[in-house]
């Protein structure tokens, strides 16, 4: 299967591109780790598949609307 055929098929099946799906899964994994552990965000970033904490921060803010640190603090306050 060619790369372009895979990309079209993936998007047709799931409604999002393979890259976007992967990024969303990484964000969900980071959220799970923030809920379940007190690990530093730098460790969570690596565990969730981001290259570093800055990448996690940038991507998380872009998709969720707030930083991962703020998300974690607000969740802890509830």
Secondary structure, DSSP 8 states (H G I E B T S, - for coil): --HHHHHHHHHHHHSS-HHHHHHHHHHHHHHHHHHH----HHHHHHHHT-SSHHHHHHHHHHHHSS-HHHHHHHHHH-
